[in-house]
Amino acid sequence: MPVFEYTAKNATTGQILKGTFDAPTRDEVVGHLRKNRLLLVSLREARREIKLSLPGRGISTRDIVIFTRQFATMINSGLPLVQSLTILAAQTENLKLKEVTRSVVHDVEAGNTLADALAKHPTAFPQLYVNMVAAGEAGGILDTILMRLATFLEKNDKLVRKVKSAMIYPAVIFTVALGAIAILLIFVIPVFRSMFESVHMDLPLPTRIVIGLSDFLRVFWPVVIVGVVVGVFAFKRFRATHGGRRRVDAFLLAMPVLGDVLRKSAVSRFTRTLGTLVSSGVSILDGLEITAKTAGNTIIHDAIMASRSSIAGGDTIAAPLEKSGVFPPMVISMIAVGEQTGGLDEMLSRIADFYDDEVDVAVSGLLSLLEPIMILFLGVIVGGMIVAMYLPIFGMMQVIQ
């Protein structure tokens, strides 16, 4: 993405400000400046230096959590904002985060708010982070907001890792199974085939099927590889569309055990994110919009946006969430009570804590169920192929006897 250097004038104070902004077009930069009541003086695309970056050195959630906690501690101790950021830039070990922090320091010194400076680096600081910092600056409780952010990021990262761990195990087993089957079909089965041809014996149907699969894979393996690549590419293109992604997400939520894990993790993420935003002073409409973007599931996203439209029209949050059929009745009831009592943020946090534990139980249940299923799958496929190859040998032994 291009980086633009701008010079602008504050419409209220007349102060001249200089800074940089990452945007796809010049119009995006102009729109950003107008939104912040700045009059554009000059604008040009910055020269970009070619930098070699080591793989795996991106900005992780753990890096941001440490950054945020240290930042909150320094602000709470009375250190000035620019000095705190300068110290963070000097002591962070992540080179990319160091560069981003230095850029933030430069923008803050140029007169930008901290939220606006962070907004220029969406890969490091997402919209949720920026909006909460903006609310903290406006309310004079930046240190409190940063501590809440760090806690939220830690819990959200823990939740994501739980769900990923549930996905990794079957993926690894499935990959190993495919590798074992391919090795048997390409290298082992042809040996048996040559032996059977040398004795000119009639082969049972299971043996002929396995030998046919082996011959097909050995001759048409390039077609198989191309077919897999094309299939993966077509699936990605299909999922990139709104309708395609909605169908895939609906299918995942409808799956017997995995769907339960995904649904509970989505509920936990939704309630914790919205509760954190509302308790930090972000408006409910902005909070719902940000939460929808971080939902990770189109069905959940659409349900949250429908709830946002409902509130904008003067209705409640709970009614559209209930219509979606995605959220459990307990969640709907607790949100409705939170709206009525004015304690929505506290109620959302309680729901999130409850569903964090539910995700633990669901992941454990998924893993305990997948293990015997995968073992059975491997035994049936690999064992079946081996038995099919030994059937003619058993027949030969009976004839000899």
N, C-alpha and C positions, 0 to 999 in steps of 0.2 A: 504494500500500500504506500502511495506517495506521502512524503512529509513536506508540509508547507510552512514557510517562515512568514510571519505576519507582523505588521506594525499597526496598532489600532489606538483609538482615542476613546477614553471613558466619556460617555455622553453627559454624565452628571458632574464629574470633578474636572474634566479636561485633561486628566493624566494620560500620558503616552505610555502604552504597554507594548512589549515585544514578546514573542513566543513562537512555539512550533505546534503544529497540530497534524495528526495522522488522519487522512481522509481520502476517499477515492477520487473526488473531484474538487475543483476550486469552489463550486457552488455550495458544497457541504461546509467548507470553512467559513464562507460568507454567512451562511445561515446560522452557524454556531456563534459567530461574533454578534450577529444581530440579536440572537436569543439572549445573550448576556449584555445587551445594551452597549455595545462597543461599535464605534464608527471606524470602518476600514480605511487605513492610510496607504498601506502597500502590502502586496502579497506576491510571493514567488516560491517556486518549488525548490526545496533545499537539495543540495548535492548530497548524494548518498555514497558513503565509503563502503567498499567491499570488505566484509568481515567474515573470517572463517570461524564458525561456531562448532563446538564439539557436540556430538550427538548425546542426547539424554541430559542436557544441561538446561532444560527449560525451567520455567518458574512453577514449582509444584505447590499444591495446597499447603503442605507442611511449611514451605518457605514463607508463604503469605501469613500463616498463623503465627509463626515466630516474629515476623516483621510487625504484625498488628499488636501482639502482646507487648513487645518492647516499646513500640510507639505509644501505646496507652500508658505504660508505666512512666515514660519520660514526660508526657503531657501532664499526667496526674501529679508528678513531682514539681511542676512549675517551670520546666524548661520551655523556651520559646519554640514555636512550630518549626521555623527554618533550622534552628540548631538541632532539634530532635531528628529531623530528616537528614541533615548532614551527617550526624553520628551514625544513623542507620545505614546510609550509603557507604560509609567508611568500614563498617564492621560486618556487613553481610557477605557471605562467602559465595553466593550465587552471582555470577558475573552479569547475567541478564537483569536480575532484580537490582543490582548495583547501578547499572546504566539507567534503568527506569526511574529509580529513586533520585538520581542526580538530575534527570530531566524534570521531575516533579519539583525539586528544590529550585531549579531555574525558573519554572513557571510561577511558583509561589512568590519568589523574589520579584518577579516582573509585575505582580499585582493581582494574579489570578487567585481565586479561592482554592482551597485544598481539593474540594470535590471536582472542580473544573480541571485541575491539574491531573488528578487521577483518572478522569474520564477520557483523557487522551491515550490511555494505555489499557484498552479493554481486555487484552489477553492476560494481563496481570490482575487488574481490578475490574470485575464485572459490574454490570449496572446496579445490582443489589448493593454491592460494596459502596459504590459512589453515592447512591441515594441515601444510605444510612449515614455516611460521613457528612453529606449536605445537611441532613436533619440534625446531626450532632453539632455542626458549626452554627446552625441557626439557633439552636436551643442552649448553646454554651455548655454542652455536656459531651464534648468530643471524646474525652478519656473513657467515660462510661460506655459510649457507643462502640468504641474500638474494642473494649473488653467483651462486649456482647458479640461483636463480629467474630472475634477470635474463638469464642466458645461455640458459636454457631458453625463456623467453618470446620472446627474439629469434629463436631458431632455429625455434620453432613458428610465429611470425608470418611468417617468411620462407617456410616450407613452405606455409602457407595462401595467401599471395600468389602463389606459383608455380601452385598448382592453380586459383586464381581467374583468373589470366591465361590459362590454357588454356581456361576457360569463356567469357571475355569475347569473344574473337575470333569464334568461331562465332555467338554471340548477336548481336553487332553486324552481322555479314554477313547473318544470317537476317532481322534487322529491316529492314535496307536493302533486301533482296530483296522482302520483303512490301510495303514502301512503294512500290517501283518497280512491282511488279505491280498494286497498287491504283491508282496514278496512270494506268497504261496502260489498265486496264479502265474506269475512271470517266471519263477525259478524252480519251484518244487514240482508243480503239476506236469510240466513238460517231461520230466524224468520218468514219472509214472506212465505218461502217454507213450513214450518210446518203448517202455517195457511191455505194455499191453499190445502195441502194434507188432512187436517181435513174435508174440505167441498167437496172433490172429484169433483172439477170443471175443465173443460177444460181451458187450459191456452193459451193466445195469443203467437205467435211466438217470439216477443221480450222478453217476460217474460221467456219463456223456454230457450232462448239463455243465458240470464243473470244467471238463476239458474244453467244451465250447466257449465258456467264459474266458478260459486261459488263452485260447487261440485268438479270440476277438481282441483281448487286451494287448496281446503281443503284437498283433498286426495293426490295430487301429488306435494305439495309445496316443498318437498325436491328436487324433480326432477327439478322444476323451478329454485330453488336457484343454484343447481349444473350447470344447463344449462347456467344461467347468468354468473357464475364464469368462466366456460369453454369458453363461448363466449368472455368475456373480455380478458382472457388469450390468446385465439387464435388471437384476433384482435391486441393485443400488439406484439405477435410474428410476425404477418404479417407486422405490421407497423415498426418493427425493421429491416426488410430487405429494401434494397435500392428501389427495385421495388414497394414494398408495401407502403412505406412512400411516394414515388413519386405519386402513385395513390391517396392516401388519401389527400395529399397536393393539387394535381390538382383538386380534387373534392371540397375541401374547397374553393379554389380560384374561382371555377365556380359557387358557390352558389349565389343566387340573391343579398341579402343584406349583409350577413356576408362576402362573398367573397370580396366585395368592401372595407369593413373595413380592412380585412387582407392584401389586395393588397396595400392599401394606407399606412398602418403602416409599411409594408415591404419596400416600396419605401422610406419612411421617415427614417427608420433605416439604410438602405443601403447608402443613400446619406449623412446622417449626419456622419456615421462611416467613410466612405471613405474620406469625406471632412476633418474631423478632423485629420485623419492619414496623408493625403497628405500635409495639412497645417503645420503639425508638423515635416515634413522632412522624413517621411517614404516613401520608394520607391513605385511607383504605383503598381508594381507587388506584392510586399509584402502586400500592403494595400488591394488589391483585394482579395488575399488569406485569409487574416484575416477577411475581411468583409463577404466573402462567408461562413465562419465558424460560423459567428454570425447572419446569415440571418434568421434562424429559419424555413425555408421552402425549401424543396428539389428543387422545380422548380426554385426559386430565386437563390439558391446555384449554380445549374447547369448553369444558365444563366450568373452569375458573373464569374464562372470559365471558361466558353467559351469566355467571354470578356478578361479574363487574358491571355488565349492562343492566342487570336487575337493580343493583344499588344505585346506578346513575339515574334510573327511572323511579327511584323512591321506594323500591322493595327491599327485601332482606337478602342476605347471602345464602341462607340455608335452602330456600326453595329451589333455585336452579341446580344446586349441587345434588339435591334429592332426585330431581328429574333426570339427571345424567345417568343414574343407576351405577355409578362408579364407587361412590363413597358409602361406607357401611352406615346403617341407621344410627348407631351410637355416635358416630362423628357428626352426623347431621343434627342430632338432638343436642349435643354439647355445644355446637356452634350456635344453634338457635338460642340456647340458654345464655351463652356469652353475649350475644347481641342484646338480649332483653335486659340483662343485668349490667351492661356496660363494662364487663370484664372479659372481652373477647380475646385480648392478647394472652391473659393468664390461662384461659380455657384452651386456647390453641397450643400453648406450651405443654399443658397437661396431656393433651391428646398425643402430641409428638413424643413425649416421654413414654407413654403407654405403648405406642406403636413401634418405638425403637426396640422394646423388649419383644414385641410380637414378631418383628422381623428376625430377631435372633432365633426364636422358636421355629419360625417358618423356614429359615435357611437350614437349621439343623435337621428339620423334617425332610427337606428336599434332598440334602446330602445322604441321609440315612436311606431314603427311598431309591436314589439314583445308583448307589453302590451295588446292590444286588441286581438291579435291572441291567447295568452295564456288564457285570460279570456274566449274567445269563446271555446277554447279546453276544459277547465274545465267545462264550462256550458254544452257543448254537451255530454261529457262522463259521468260526474256525474249526471247531470240532466236527461240524457237519461236513465240511470240505475234506477233512482227513478221513472220516468214516467212508465218504463216497469213494475215495481213492483205494481204500482197503477192501471194499466190497468184492471186487473181482478176485483179489488175492484169497479171500475167504472161500469164494466159489472154486477156485483152483485147488485149494486144499481139500475140499469136500470131494472133488472129482478124483484126486490122487488116492484118497482113502477108499 
